[in-house]
Amino acid sequence: MVDYRLAAHNTWTVNARNDWSLDEVERLFDLSFMDLMFRAQQVHRLHQIPNTVQISTLLSIKTGACPEDCAYCPQSVRYDTGLETEELMEVEAVAARARAARDAGATRFCMGAAYRSPKSKDLRKVIAMIREVKALGLETCATLGMVTQTQARDLKEAGLDYYNHNLDSSPEYYEQIITTRTFADRLATLEAVRSAGMNVCCGGIVGMGEGLRDRAGLLHALATLPSHPQSVPINQLVRVAGTPLADAAPLDPFDFVRTIAVARILMPAAHVRLSAGRAEMSDELQALCFLAGANSIFYGEKLLTTGNPDTAHDRKLFERLKIAAEPAAGATAVHEPSEFSTATA
């Protein structure tokens, strides 16, 4: 049975656990939609600040020419998607983009590079970027592919707060999507990141032709890591012409919301990020995702190489829902633009 506890104030809660069984996770997915939403929102309010969303901006600092064969990714050198490759950006240009993101309301700046794993000379340049972004008062995040324990320690010493490395799918479905890197490789990178003392940002992608058991398997793998990721991005597949998944069947929107809700229940202390695919979501669907427990978004016109809702539209949606931007953790001075409404808990 799922370890639900009825608290004295008549709200459902669930203990933070790392010993979930796959059967328990599947039972959560099998709840009626309304019951699942109710339980997820109860857990959310017990462990998170209601009506707030953490705002991140993601910049592709090195685009394309990746040797991996991830079936969803337009940056793979193996697929003809029309994407123009770009070399690693200059430090000053990244700092300028980070400053603009901060001024637009972001509290975390994420830097993504299309690497299998970074070379030493490239890592030195990325470390310089991290230091510049950190000096702006932003939380820092990077996704650079696989990293060793030594590289992870170097990134931590430079001031990197979060390292993103997604599991992508369940262990069983993983080989249907990627063959150039194993599931165990991904776990090894996560272990290196944890050992270095960085926060882990780790989630996956749904809508890649997987079944419900695989969606449950992905969340089960995340929730049974040695410690829960501090940030859990849930991505909806963005179908890109030229990739093997270009013609994948669209995911039922309610199945996507269910995935958000189950992630919230399994990992109550994590930020659950409404990530890729948001450009294709209606305002109403996004609102359901926030109700299900999503409390982080990527903010800005680009999400690596695919579109993202523009900042003006996001601000308007936040105003309509009376959602406020969450300040950076441990910030001594909160940079909160006036465009965001102030919401109360």
HELIX and SHEET records of a PDB file:
HELIX    1   1 LEU A   22  PHE A   29  1                                   8    
HELIX    2   2 PHE A   33  HIS A   47  1                                  15    
HELIX    3   3 VAL A   91  ASP A  103  1                                  13    
HELIX    4   4 SER A  120  ALA A  135  1                                  16    
HELIX    5   5 GLN A  149  ALA A  158  1                                  10    
HELIX    6   6 TYR A  174  GLN A  176  5                                   3    
HELIX    7   7 PHE A  183  ALA A  196  1                                  14    
HELIX    8   8 LEU A  212  ALA A  223  1                                  12    
HELIX    9   9 PRO A  253  LEU A  266  1                                  14    
HELIX   10  10 ARG A  278  GLU A  280  5                                   3    
HELIX   11  11 ASP A  283  ALA A  292  1                                  10    
HELIX   12  12 THR A  311  LEU A  321  1                                  11    
SHEET    1   A 2 TYR A   4  LEU A   6  0                                        
SHEET    2   A 2 TRP A  12  VAL A  14 -1                                        
SHEET    1   B 9 ASN A 199  CYS A 201  0                                        
SHEET    2   B 9 TYR A 162  ASN A 164  1                                        
SHEET    3   B 9 GLU A 139  THR A 143  1                                        
SHEET    4   B 9 ARG A 108  ALA A 113  1                                        
SHEET    5   B 9 THR A  52  LYS A  62  1                                        
SHEET    6   B 9 SER A 296  PHE A 298  1                                        
SHEET    7   B 9 HIS A 271  LEU A 274  1                                        
SHEET    8   B 9 SER A 231  GLN A 236  1                                        
SHEET    9   B 9 GLY A 204  VAL A 206  1                                        
SHEET    1   C 6 ASN A 199  CYS A 201  0                                        
SHEET    2   C 6 TYR A 162  ASN A 164  1                                        
SHEET    3   C 6 GLU A 139  THR A 143  1                                        
SHEET    4   C 6 ARG A 108  ALA A 113  1                                        
SHEET    5   C 6 THR A  52  LYS A  62  1                                        
SHEET    6   C 6 ALA A 324  GLU A 326  1                                        
SHEET    1   D 2 LYS A 302  LEU A 303  0                                        
SHEET    2   D 2 THR A 306  GLY A 307 -1                                        
END                                                                             
